[in-house]
């Protein structure tokens, strides 16, 4: 295989492997979250962050300033904007196989 083709193939593999992390939240990658409470929270937060990346379009502010766990499966994400803080509330479920599903349950401002 010529050197240029080999190098291009290596670059393509590198790019595609880096994009694998962009496929979505924990439930989209088949990751299971039946671990301890810390690992379960981490899986839920990863799914929430993936949802924010897909759906939150007001990116001109200061970014995520806090993620607060309200209960075992409820989280509030604070996103700083210029003169306000957007509050996104999420509720998650983790099924018997550890699959995480999240839904946005509310939006508010502070």
N, C-alpha and C positions, 0 to 999 in steps of 0.2 A: 504494500500500500504506500503510495507516495506520501512524503512527509506532510505536505499541505493538507491532504485529505485526512490523515491521522490527527493532525492538530485541530482541524475543523470539527471532526467527530468528537474529540475530547472536549472541546468548548461546548458543543451541543449537549453532551451528556452532563457537563457541569451546570449549564443553564437549566436544563430540565430537572436535574436533581434539586436545584435551589428552588424551582417553582413548585416542587412537591409540597412544600410548606404553605403554599398559598391556596391549597385546595379547600380550605375551610376549617370549621371547628372540629373539636374532638370527635363528635358523632359522625362527621363526614369521612374521617380517616379510619374508622373502625376501631379507634382507641377505646378501651374499656376502662371505666372509672369505678370499679367496685372496691377500691382500696380504702385506706383510712380517711378520716374526715378532711385532712389537709389535701390529699391527692384528689378527692372528690371535688372540693372547692376549686382547686387548680383547674380541673377539667371543665367545670362550669364556667369559670372566668375566661378560659381560652375560647369557649363557644360564644360567650358574650362579646369578647373582643372581635371575634370573626364577624359577628352580626353588625357591630358598630362599623367595622371596616366596609362592609357591604352597604349599609343603609344610612349612616350619618353623613350628611353632606355639608354641614356648617364647619368647615375645617379652618376658618380664619382666626380662631381664638387661641387660647393657651394650651389646649390639649386636655388630656384626662388628668384631673387633679385628685381624684379619690375613687376607690371601689370599696363599697361597704357591704358586708354581708349582714342582711337584716334577720335572716333565719337560715335554716339548713339549706333551703333551695331558693331564697329570695336575695337579690343583690340590687344595690343602687349605684349607678356610675355617675360621677360628677364630671362635667366637661366645662372648663372655663372658657367663657366668651369675653368680649371686651367689657361689657357692663352688666353681665349676668353669669349665672352658672346654670347650665342645662342639666337636668336630673333625668336619667333614664332608669326606669325600674324594670327588672327582669325577674321572671319566675322560671325555674328550671325543673325538669323531671329527669330522674335517672332510673331506667327500667331495670328489671331483674338481671339483665345481661350487662348492665353498666353503660348502656347507650344514653348519651346526654341529649336532651332536647330543650331548647330555650324559646320563650316567647316574650316579647316586650309587652309589659302590662301597663305602662304609664310613662308619660313625659310631663315634665314640669320645669319651672325655672325658680331660681332663688335670687 
